[in-house]
Structures are given as C-alpha cells and as structure tokens.
Amino acid sequence: MSCSLVQLDSTTKWAAVGAMLLLTACQTVYYGTLEKFGVEKRDILVDRVDEARGAQQDAKAQFESALEQFLAVTGHAGGDLQQRYNTLKDEYEDSEDRADAVRKRIADVERVANDLFDEWKTELGQYSSAKLRRSSERQLRDTRRRYQQLIAAMRRAEHKLDPVLTAFRDRVLFLKHNLNAQAIAALRDDRAQVESDIAALVRDMNESIAEADRFIAAMRRE
C-alpha cells in the first residue's frame, strides 16, 4: 500500500508540474502575441488592475445589497416570509460569485505583476548606458513600491470576504430549517454585528479601489 501511495503522490506531483509548464507556455504565447500588437506587460498589468477594481466595486455593491435583504428579513413584520428567505438565499449565492470574481482578478494582477517585474529586472542587465540603467532601476523601484501598496490593500479586503460569507451562510442555513417568527427573532440580535462586519469589508474595499485608482493613474502618467 505504501508503494501505491508513493506512486500516487509522484503521479500527482508530475501532473502538477506538467500543468504549471503548460500554464507558463500559454502565458508566454499570450504575452508574445500581445507584444506583436504593441501591448506590453505594463499595459496588461494596468488592464488587470482595472478589472480587479471593477470586480471589487461589484462585490461591494452586492454585499451592501445582501445586508439590506438580511435587515429586511430580520425586521420582518408581515408578508411572505418564504419569499424573503429565497431572496436572501439568492443574495448569498450572488455574494459568493462576486467574491470568487474578486479572488480571481487579484490573482490575475499578481501573476502579471510578477512576470513584469521579472522581465524588467532581467532587462536591466541589457543596458550599455549606466545612466539609463540607473533611471530604469529607479522607475522599477517606484513601480514595485506602488504595486506593493496596491496588492496589500487588495489582500486586506480579500481576507475579509470569507468571514463575512461564512457568517452569512450560517444565518441562511439557520433560516432554511427554522423559517418562523422565533427564528427571525433569534437573528435580530445579530443585526449590529452583521452590519459592522460588512461595513468593515466595504471600508477595506473602498481603500483598495482608491489604491487601484492611484496605481492606474501613476502608470498612465509614466
């Protein structure tokens, strides 16, 4: 059995390596194709940051909408409770989708940024002019510093997604099996905490969006 496990682990490892090599090859072809049309990695990075900013704006609006529905359900004073629950469940699922989009866009930003900085650092050695090389090194340091501020803000906002989604899912599950006045009353005490958690998420999203605005503006000025 131990031999089988070793073989499985080895197979899994080489499959992962193969997937990484394929991804690297695809990225190389992708970059090469765009460069033929005059689109450089810095341009791609700006586009990816713009897309991540848009994903965060969409997620922020979605979580605010989900909060509105949660408050509506816990403040229920009549009407179709099942319909309100269904709406809240839909809001949770939409929030999950928006959170996934944010994670994907941030990963896209990181991948292109790493490729850009690696290429930039390598090309520093190709200068024959020491003056131009020093100028490019300063620009690289400045760009990397702005990027680090940006990605830190994005990650702070991203790290708040899971706790908010987990708490939201718990409440949706609770209502699924306890859709009555007593269950609604039990969740009313959670309103302040839910509002606080989503407000903190929105605040970090706003800071991340502002950092993205500054990064894009700086990159387009250069």
C-alpha positions in Angstrom: 0.0 0.0 0.0 2.8 2.4 0.8 4.3 1.8 -2.7 0.9 2.7 -4.2 0.7 5.9 -2.2 4.2 6.8 -3.3 3.3 6.2 -6.9 0.1 8.3 -6.5 2.0 11.1 -4.9 4.6 11.0 -7.6 1.9 10.9 -10.3 0.1 13.8 -8.7 3.4 15.8 -8.4 4.3 15.4 -12.1 0.8 16.2 -13.2 1.0 19.4 -11.3 4.4 20.2 -12.8 3.0 19.5 -16.2 0.1 21.8 -15.6 2.4 24.5 -14.4 4.6 24.1 -17.5 1.6 24.3 -19.8 0.4 27.4 -18.0 3.8 29.0 -18.4 3.9 28.1 -22.1 0.4 29.6 -22.5 1.3 32.7 -20.7 4.4 33.1 -22.9 2.4 32.7 -26.1 -0.2 35.1 -24.7 2.4 37.8 -23.9 4.2 37.3 -27.2 1.0 37.7 -29.2 0.1 40.9 -27.5 3.6 42.3 -27.8 3.3 41.9 -31.6 0.4 44.3 -31.4 2.4 46.8 -29.2 0.8 45.7 -25.9 3.5 45.4 -23.2 3.2 43.7 -19.8 2.8 47.1 -18.1 -0.3 47.7 -20.2 -1.6 44.3 -19.4 -1.0 45.0 -15.7 -2.9 48.3 -15.8 -5.8 46.4 -17.5 -5.8 43.7 -14.8 -5.8 46.2 -12.0 -8.7 48.0 -13.7 -10.6 44.7 -13.9 -9.8 43.9 -10.2 -11.1 47.3 -9.3 -14.3 46.7 -11.2 -14.7 43.3 -9.5 -14.3 44.9 -6.1 -16.9 47.6 -6.9 -19.3 44.9 -8.0 -18.7 42.9 -4.8 -19.1 45.9 -2.6 -22.5 46.7 -4.2 -23.5 43.0 -3.8 -22.6 42.8 -0.2 -24.5 46.0 0.6 -27.5 44.5 -1.2 -27.2 41.3 0.8 -27.0 43.3 4.0 -30.2 45.2 3.0 -32.0 41.9 2.5 -30.7 40.5 5.8 -32.0 43.5 7.6 -35.3 43.2 5.8 -35.7 39.6 6.8 -34.8 40.1 10.5 -37.0 43.1 10.6 -39.9 41.1 9.2 -43.3 42.3 10.3 -45.6 40.5 7.9 -45.8 39.4 4.3 -44.4 36.3 2.6 -41.5 35.1 4.8 -40.6 32.3 2.3 -40.2 34.7 -0.5 -38.0 36.9 1.7 -35.8 33.9 2.6 -35.5 32.9 -1.1 -34.3 36.5 -1.9 -31.8 36.3 1.0 -30.5 33.0 -0.2 -30.1 34.4 -3.8 -28.2 37.3 -2.3 -25.8 35.0 -0.5 -25.1 33.0 -3.7 -24.6 36.1 -5.7 -22.2 37.3 -2.9 -20.2 34.1 -3.2 -19.9 34.6 -7.0 -18.7 38.2 -6.6 -16.2 37.1 -4.0 -14.8 34.4 -6.4 -14.5 37.0 -9.1 -12.5 39.3 -6.8 -10.2 36.5 -5.8 -9.6 35.6 -9.5 -8.9 39.2 -10.5 -6.4 39.7 -7.7 -4.6 36.5 -8.7 -4.5 37.8 -12.3 -2.9 41.0 -11.1 -0.3 39.2 -9.1 0.6 36.9 -11.9 1.1 39.7 -14.5 2.9 41.9 -12.0 5.4 39.1 -11.1 6.1 38.5 -14.8 6.5 42.2 -15.5 9.0 42.7 -12.6 11.0 39.6 -13.5 11.3 40.8 -17.1 12.1 44.3 -16.1 14.9 43.1 -13.7 16.4 40.9 -16.3 16.4 43.6 -18.9 18.4 46.0 -16.6 21.4 43.9 -17.5 21.0 44.6 -21.2 21.7 48.4 -20.9 25.0 49.7 -22.2 24.3 53.1 -20.7 24.8 53.2 -17.0 22.7 56.4 -16.8 19.7 54.9 -18.5 20.1 51.7 -16.4 20.0 53.7 -13.1 17.0 55.6 -14.3 15.2 52.4 -15.2 16.2 50.9 -11.8 14.6 53.9 -10.0 11.4 53.5 -12.1 11.3 49.8 -11.3 11.7 50.5 -7.5 8.9 53.2 -7.6 6.6 50.9 -9.6 7.2 48.0 -7.3 6.6 50.2 -4.2 3.3 51.4 -5.6 2.3 47.8 -6.5 3.1 46.5 -3.0 0.8 49.2 -1.6 -1.9 48.2 -4.0 -1.7 44.4 -3.5 -1.6 44.8 0.3 -4.8 46.8 0.1 -6.4 44.3 -2.2 -5.4 41.4 0.0 -6.7 43.1 3.2 -10.1 43.5 1.5 -10.0 39.9 0.2 -9.2 38.5 3.6 -12.5 39.9 4.9 -14.6 38.1 2.3 -14.5 34.6 3.9 -15.5 35.6 7.4 -18.4 37.7 6.1 -19.5 34.9 3.8 -19.2 32.3 6.5 -21.4 34.3 8.9 -23.9 35.0 6.1 -24.1 31.3 5.2 -24.7 30.3 8.8 -27.7 32.6 9.0 -29.1 31.5 5.7 -28.8 27.8 6.8 -30.4 28.6 10.1 -33.4 30.2 8.4 -33.7 27.4 5.9 -34.6 24.9 8.7 -36.2 27.4 11.1 -38.3 29.7 8.9 -40.6 31.1 11.6 -41.1 34.1 13.8 -39.0 32.6 16.6 -36.0 32.1 14.3 -36.3 35.7 12.9 -36.4 37.0 16.5 -33.3 34.9 17.3 -31.3 36.6 14.5 -32.3 40.1 15.4 -29.5 40.3 17.9 -27.1 39.6 15.1 -28.0 42.7 13.1 -25.4 45.0 14.6 -22.6 42.5 14.2 -23.5 41.8 10.6 -23.7 45.5 9.8 -20.3 46.1 11.4 -18.7 43.2 9.6 -20.0 44.3 6.2 -19.1 47.9 6.9 -15.5 46.9 7.6 -15.4 44.9 4.4 -16.8 47.9 2.4 -14.3 50.2 4.0 -11.4 48.0 3.0 -12.9 47.6 -0.5 -13.1 51.4 -0.8 -9.4 51.7 0.3 -8.4 49.0 -2.2 -10.4 50.7 -5.0 -8.7 54.0 -4.2 -5.3 52.4 -4.3 -6.1 50.9 -7.7 -7.1 54.4 -8.9 -3.8 55.8 -7.8 -1.8 53.0 -9.3 -3.5 53.2 -12.7 -3.1 57.0 -12.7 0.6 56.7 -11.9 1.2 54.0 -14.5 -0.6 56.0 -17.2 1.5 59.2 -16.4 4.8 57.4 -16.9 
